[in-house]
Amino acid sequence: MVPILAVVSVVLYGLEDYPSPVVAGGLFVLNLLAFGLAELIGYRTPALAPGADADTALRQGMSAMQQSMILRFAITEAPAIIAFVGATVTGSAWTCIIGAFWALPSMIWHVWPSRRIAAKVERSLDREGGRSRLTELFGGSSTPGYQQY
């Protein structure tokens, strides 16, 4: 949706006026805050019970990964939506484009399904002794505490 918002803002407001450095810097800081918030709370999941069978644990792990992904997506997309609203206020599409420029890498880092994300979610799920084996779905080894990037 972020690229669509940028295109709509260009059509509606044009590219004549570049925003002030304060606005551009504020959008950058807003995206940094969203990135940090997604890192801080976006990978928290309820722990699996130590005695859960493998199918139930994997199903709960996939559900937790999907739910946490939606949360991280909402957090990292918020600055782009705020930037679109800012484009409406300033009357310049550059506000939206700058906000979207920084939001997209943040969204890719936190939302794109990968072994790194699966490993982080798996560590949160397995913290009390349950075994979700979530990273095995992404072609990695499922070893508690093993960092995969």
PyRosetta script that sets phi, psi and omega in degrees:
from pyrosetta import init, pose_from_sequence

init()
pose = pose_from_sequence("MVPILAVVSVVLYGLEDYPSPVVAGGLFVLNLLAFGLAELIGYRTPALAPGADADTALRQGMSAMQQSMILRFAITEAPAIIAFVGATVTGSAWTCIIGAFWALPSMIWHVWPSRRIAAKVERSLDREGGRSRLTELFGGSSTPGYQQY")
pose.set_psi(1, -26.8)
pose.set_omega(1, -176.6)
pose.set_phi(2, -61.9)
pose.set_psi(2, -47.1)
pose.set_omega(2, 177.1)
pose.set_phi(3, -62.4)
pose.set_psi(3, -33.7)
pose.set_omega(3, 178.5)
pose.set_phi(4, -66.2)
pose.set_psi(4, -41.2)
pose.set_omega(4, 176.6)
pose.set_phi(5, -61.2)
pose.set_psi(5, -39.0)
pose.set_omega(5, 179.3)
pose.set_phi(6, -64.7)
pose.set_psi(6, -43.4)
pose.set_omega(6, 179.3)
pose.set_phi(7, -64.8)
pose.set_psi(7, -43.9)
pose.set_omega(7, 178.8)
pose.set_phi(8, -61.4)
pose.set_psi(8, -41.6)
pose.set_omega(8, -179.7)
pose.set_phi(9, -67.0)
pose.set_psi(9, -35.1)
pose.set_omega(9, 176.5)
pose.set_phi(10, -64.7)
pose.set_psi(10, -42.7)
pose.set_omega(10, 179.8)
pose.set_phi(11, -66.2)
pose.set_psi(11, -42.4)
pose.set_omega(11, -176.3)
pose.set_phi(12, -76.4)
pose.set_psi(12, -40.8)
pose.set_omega(12, -168.9)
pose.set_phi(13, -114.7)
pose.set_psi(13, -17.1)
pose.set_omega(13, 179.1)
pose.set_phi(14, 77.2)
pose.set_psi(14, 176.5)
pose.set_omega(14, -176.3)
pose.set_phi(15, -116.6)
pose.set_psi(15, 29.7)
pose.set_omega(15, -175.7)
pose.set_phi(16, -74.4)
pose.set_psi(16, -48.0)
pose.set_omega(16, -172.1)
pose.set_phi(17, -106.9)
pose.set_psi(17, 119.5)
pose.set_omega(17, 175.2)
pose.set_phi(18, -81.3)
pose.set_psi(18, 139.2)
pose.set_omega(18, -178.3)
pose.set_phi(19, -70.9)
pose.set_psi(19, 164.3)
pose.set_omega(19, 179.3)
pose.set_phi(20, -66.0)
pose.set_psi(20, 157.7)
pose.set_omega(20, 176.8)
pose.set_phi(21, -59.5)
pose.set_psi(21, -28.3)
pose.set_omega(21, 178.2)
pose.set_phi(22, -66.1)
pose.set_psi(22, -43.2)
pose.set_omega(22, 178.4)
pose.set_phi(23, -65.7)
pose.set_psi(23, -45.9)
pose.set_omega(23, 179.6)
pose.set_phi(24, -61.7)
pose.set_psi(24, -43.4)
pose.set_omega(24, 177.9)
pose.set_phi(25, -66.2)
pose.set_psi(25, -37.6)
pose.set_omega(25, 177.3)
pose.set_phi(26, -63.3)
pose.set_psi(26, -39.4)
pose.set_omega(26, 177.0)
pose.set_phi(27, -65.7)
pose.set_psi(27, -38.6)
pose.set_omega(27, 177.0)
pose.set_phi(28, -63.0)
pose.set_psi(28, -46.3)
pose.set_omega(28, 179.5)
pose.set_phi(29, -64.0)
pose.set_psi(29, -39.7)
pose.set_omega(29, 177.8)
pose.set_phi(30, -60.2)
pose.set_psi(30, -42.1)
pose.set_omega(30, 177.8)
pose.set_phi(31, -67.9)
pose.set_psi(31, -36.5)
pose.set_omega(31, 175.9)
pose.set_phi(32, -63.7)
pose.set_psi(32, -40.5)
pose.set_omega(32, 178.0)
pose.set_phi(33, -64.4)
pose.set_psi(33, -41.7)
pose.set_omega(33, 178.4)
pose.set_phi(34, -65.3)
pose.set_psi(34, -40.0)
pose.set_omega(34, 177.3)
pose.set_phi(35, -60.5)
pose.set_psi(35, -47.0)
pose.set_omega(35, 179.4)
pose.set_phi(36, -64.7)
pose.set_psi(36, -39.5)
pose.set_omega(36, 178.6)
pose.set_phi(37, -65.2)
pose.set_psi(37, -41.1)
pose.set_omega(37, 177.3)
pose.set_phi(38, -63.7)
pose.set_psi(38, -37.7)
pose.set_omega(38, 177.9)
pose.set_phi(39, -68.3)
pose.set_psi(39, -37.2)
pose.set_omega(39, -175.5)
pose.set_phi(40, -74.3)
pose.set_psi(40, -47.2)
pose.set_omega(40, -174.5)
pose.set_phi(41, -115.5)
pose.set_psi(41, -9.6)
pose.set_omega(41, -172.7)
pose.set_phi(42, -75.5)
pose.set_psi(42, -11.9)
pose.set_omega(42, -177.8)
pose.set_phi(43, -113.0)
pose.set_psi(43, 8.0)
pose.set_omega(43, 179.0)
pose.set_phi(44, -77.3)
pose.set_psi(44, 133.2)
pose.set_omega(44, 178.6)
pose.set_phi(45, -139.2)
pose.set_psi(45, 160.3)
pose.set_omega(45, 173.2)
pose.set_phi(46, -69.3)
pose.set_psi(46, 141.3)
pose.set_omega(46, -179.0)
pose.set_phi(47, -72.7)
pose.set_psi(47, 146.9)
pose.set_omega(47, 176.4)
pose.set_phi(48, -81.0)
pose.set_psi(48, 147.4)
pose.set_omega(48, 176.1)
pose.set_phi(49, -69.3)
pose.set_psi(49, 139.7)
pose.set_omega(49, -177.4)
pose.set_phi(50, -59.2)
pose.set_psi(50, -29.9)
pose.set_omega(50, -175.9)
pose.set_phi(51, -97.3)
pose.set_psi(51, 11.1)
pose.set_omega(51, -176.7)
pose.set_phi(52, -68.0)
pose.set_psi(52, 142.4)
pose.set_omega(52, 178.5)
pose.set_phi(53, -71.9)
pose.set_psi(53, 162.1)
pose.set_omega(53, -170.8)
pose.set_phi(54, -60.9)
pose.set_psi(54, -42.7)
pose.set_omega(54, -178.2)
pose.set_phi(55, -66.5)
pose.set_psi(55, -43.4)
pose.set_omega(55, 179.1)
pose.set_phi(56, -64.8)
pose.set_psi(56, -43.0)
pose.set_omega(56, -180.0)
pose.set_phi(57, -63.3)
pose.set_psi(57, -41.8)
pose.set_omega(57, 179.1)
pose.set_phi(58, -66.5)
pose.set_psi(58, -40.7)
pose.set_omega(58, 178.9)
pose.set_phi(59, -63.9)
pose.set_psi(59, -43.4)
pose.set_omega(59, 178.1)
pose.set_phi(60, -66.9)
pose.set_psi(60, -35.3)
pose.set_omega(60, 177.6)
pose.set_phi(61, -65.2)
pose.set_psi(61, -43.6)
pose.set_omega(61, 178.1)
pose.set_phi(62, -64.8)
pose.set_psi(62, -40.2)
pose.set_omega(62, 177.9)
pose.set_phi(63, -63.4)
pose.set_psi(63, -43.5)
pose.set_omega(63, 178.7)
pose.set_phi(64, -65.0)
pose.set_psi(64, -38.2)
pose.set_omega(64, 179.1)
pose.set_phi(65, -65.3)
pose.set_psi(65, -41.8)
pose.set_omega(65, 178.6)
pose.set_phi(66, -64.7)
pose.set_psi(66, -45.1)
pose.set_omega(66, -178.8)
pose.set_phi(67, -65.2)
pose.set_psi(67, -41.3)
pose.set_omega(67, 179.6)
pose.set_phi(68, -69.9)
pose.set_psi(68, -31.4)
pose.set_omega(68, 177.8)
pose.set_phi(69, -66.4)
pose.set_psi(69, -39.9)
pose.set_omega(69, 178.1)
pose.set_phi(70, -64.1)
pose.set_psi(70, -41.5)
pose.set_omega(70, 177.5)
pose.set_phi(71, -62.6)
pose.set_psi(71, -46.7)
pose.set_omega(71, 179.6)
pose.set_phi(72, -64.3)
pose.set_psi(72, -36.4)
pose.set_omega(72, 177.9)
pose.set_phi(73, -63.6)
pose.set_psi(73, -45.6)
pose.set_omega(73, -179.8)
pose.set_phi(74, -63.4)
pose.set_psi(74, -41.0)
pose.set_omega(74, -178.8)
pose.set_phi(75, -66.0)
pose.set_psi(75, -45.5)
pose.set_omega(75, -175.4)
pose.set_phi(76, -79.4)
pose.set_psi(76, -19.1)
pose.set_omega(76, 177.1)
pose.set_phi(77, -84.7)
pose.set_psi(77, -22.2)
pose.set_omega(77, -176.7)
pose.set_phi(78, -54.9)
pose.set_psi(78, -43.5)
pose.set_omega(78, 178.8)
pose.set_phi(79, -61.4)
pose.set_psi(79, -33.2)
pose.set_omega(79, 178.2)
pose.set_phi(80, -68.4)
pose.set_psi(80, -38.4)
pose.set_omega(80, 178.1)
pose.set_phi(81, -69.0)
pose.set_psi(81, -41.1)
pose.set_omega(81, 176.1)
pose.set_phi(82, -62.3)
pose.set_psi(82, -38.3)
pose.set_omega(82, 178.1)
pose.set_phi(83, -65.8)
pose.set_psi(83, -34.8)
pose.set_omega(83, 176.5)
pose.set_phi(84, -64.8)
pose.set_psi(84, -41.9)
pose.set_omega(84, 175.8)
pose.set_phi(85, -63.2)
pose.set_psi(85, -39.5)
pose.set_omega(85, 176.5)
pose.set_phi(86, -62.5)
pose.set_psi(86, -34.5)
pose.set_omega(86, 175.9)
pose.set_phi(87, -64.2)
pose.set_psi(87, -35.3)
pose.set_omega(87, 176.8)
pose.set_phi(88, -66.0)
pose.set_psi(88, -39.9)
pose.set_omega(88, -179.0)
pose.set_phi(89, -70.7)
pose.set_psi(89, -46.0)
pose.set_omega(89, -176.6)
pose.set_phi(90, -81.1)
pose.set_psi(90, -20.6)
pose.set_omega(90, -178.5)
pose.set_phi(91, 75.7)
pose.set_psi(91, 21.7)
pose.set_omega(91, 179.7)
pose.set_phi(92, -133.9)
pose.set_psi(92, 132.3)
pose.set_omega(92, 179.6)
pose.set_phi(93, -69.1)
pose.set_psi(93, -19.4)
pose.set_omega(93, -179.6)
pose.set_phi(94, -59.0)
pose.set_psi(94, -32.6)
pose.set_omega(94, 178.7)
pose.set_phi(95, -61.2)
pose.set_psi(95, -45.9)
pose.set_omega(95, 178.6)
pose.set_phi(96, -67.4)
pose.set_psi(96, -41.6)
pose.set_omega(96, -178.1)
pose.set_phi(97, -63.7)
pose.set_psi(97, -41.7)
pose.set_omega(97, 179.8)
pose.set_phi(98, -66.0)
pose.set_psi(98, -44.3)
pose.set_omega(98, 177.8)
pose.set_phi(99, -63.0)
pose.set_psi(99, -40.6)
pose.set_omega(99, 179.2)
pose.set_phi(100, -69.1)
pose.set_psi(100, -34.7)
pose.set_omega(100, -179.5)
pose.set_phi(101, -59.0)
pose.set_psi(101, -41.0)
pose.set_omega(101, 179.8)
pose.set_phi(102, -85.2)
pose.set_psi(102, -25.3)
pose.set_omega(102, -179.2)
pose.set_phi(103, -73.5)
pose.set_psi(103, -36.4)
pose.set_omega(103, -176.6)
pose.set_phi(104, -61.3)
pose.set_psi(104, -48.8)
pose.set_omega(104, 177.2)
pose.set_phi(105, -61.7)
pose.set_psi(105, -35.6)
pose.set_omega(105, 177.9)
pose.set_phi(106, -64.2)
pose.set_psi(106, -42.0)
pose.set_omega(106, 178.6)
pose.set_phi(107, -66.0)
pose.set_psi(107, -41.6)
pose.set_omega(107, 179.3)
pose.set_phi(108, -63.1)
pose.set_psi(108, -42.8)
pose.set_omega(108, -178.7)
pose.set_phi(109, -63.0)
pose.set_psi(109, -42.9)
pose.set_omega(109, -173.3)
pose.set_phi(110, -94.3)
pose.set_psi(110, -17.2)
pose.set_omega(110, -171.7)
pose.set_phi(111, -114.5)
pose.set_psi(111, -32.4)
pose.set_omega(111, -176.5)
pose.set_phi(112, -61.4)
pose.set_psi(112, 122.6)
pose.set_omega(112, -177.7)
pose.set_phi(113, -62.8)
pose.set_psi(113, 125.6)
pose.set_omega(113, -179.1)
pose.set_phi(114, -151.2)
pose.set_psi(114, 171.3)
pose.set_omega(114, 176.3)
pose.set_phi(115, -63.7)
pose.set_psi(115, -35.2)
pose.set_omega(115, -179.9)
pose.set_phi(116, -61.1)
pose.set_psi(116, -46.7)
pose.set_omega(116, -179.9)
pose.set_phi(117, -68.3)
pose.set_psi(117, -42.9)
pose.set_omega(117, 178.6)
pose.set_phi(118, -60.4)
pose.set_psi(118, -39.0)
pose.set_omega(118, 179.6)
pose.set_phi(119, -66.4)
pose.set_psi(119, -39.4)
pose.set_omega(119, 179.1)
pose.set_phi(120, -66.7)
pose.set_psi(120, -42.7)
pose.set_omega(120, 178.9)
pose.set_phi(121, -67.5)
pose.set_psi(121, -39.1)
pose.set_omega(121, 179.2)
pose.set_phi(122, -62.3)
pose.set_psi(122, -41.4)
pose.set_omega(122, 177.7)
pose.set_phi(123, -61.1)
pose.set_psi(123, -37.6)
pose.set_omega(123, 178.2)
pose.set_phi(124, -69.8)
pose.set_psi(124, -40.1)
pose.set_omega(124, 179.3)
pose.set_phi(125, -67.4)
pose.set_psi(125, -38.7)
pose.set_omega(125, -171.8)
pose.set_phi(126, -92.6)
pose.set_psi(126, 10.6)
pose.set_omega(126, -172.1)
pose.set_phi(127, -66.9)
pose.set_psi(127, -19.6)
pose.set_omega(127, 179.9)
pose.set_phi(128, -107.1)
pose.set_psi(128, 11.5)
pose.set_omega(128, 175.1)
pose.set_phi(129, 110.5)
pose.set_psi(129, -11.8)
pose.set_omega(129, 175.8)
pose.set_phi(130, -70.1)
pose.set_psi(130, 160.3)
pose.set_omega(130, -179.1)
pose.set_phi(131, -126.4)
pose.set_psi(131, 108.6)
pose.set_omega(131, -179.4)
pose.set_phi(132, -89.0)
pose.set_psi(132, -27.8)
pose.set_omega(132, -178.2)
pose.set_phi(133, 55.8)
pose.set_psi(133, 37.2)
pose.set_omega(133, -176.9)
pose.set_phi(134, -67.9)
pose.set_psi(134, -38.4)
pose.set_omega(134, -177.9)
pose.set_phi(135, -69.5)
pose.set_psi(135, -20.6)
pose.set_omega(135, 177.0)
pose.set_phi(136, -63.3)
pose.set_psi(136, -28.2)
pose.set_omega(136, 176.8)
pose.set_phi(137, -67.0)
pose.set_psi(137, -23.1)
pose.set_omega(137, -178.4)
pose.set_phi(138, -104.2)
pose.set_psi(138, 16.5)
pose.set_omega(138, 175.1)
pose.set_phi(139, 81.2)
pose.set_psi(139, 19.9)
pose.set_omega(139, 179.7)
pose.set_phi(140, -114.5)
pose.set_psi(140, 172.4)
pose.set_omega(140, 175.8)
pose.set_phi(141, -84.4)
pose.set_psi(141, 145.9)
pose.set_omega(141, -177.5)
pose.set_phi(142, -106.2)
pose.set_psi(142, 79.3)
pose.set_omega(142, -179.2)
pose.set_phi(143, -114.5)
pose.set_psi(143, 127.4)
pose.set_omega(143, -179.1)
pose.set_phi(144, -57.5)
pose.set_psi(144, 131.5)
pose.set_omega(144, 177.3)
pose.set_phi(145, 79.9)
pose.set_psi(145, 0.1)
pose.set_omega(145, -178.1)
pose.set_phi(146, -82.7)
pose.set_psi(146, 122.8)
pose.set_omega(146, -178.4)
pose.set_phi(147, -87.1)
pose.set_psi(147, 123.9)
pose.set_omega(147, 179.7)
pose.set_phi(148, -120.9)
pose.set_psi(148, 129.2)
pose.set_omega(148, 175.9)
pose.set_phi(149, -132.4)
pose.dump_pdb("model.pdb")
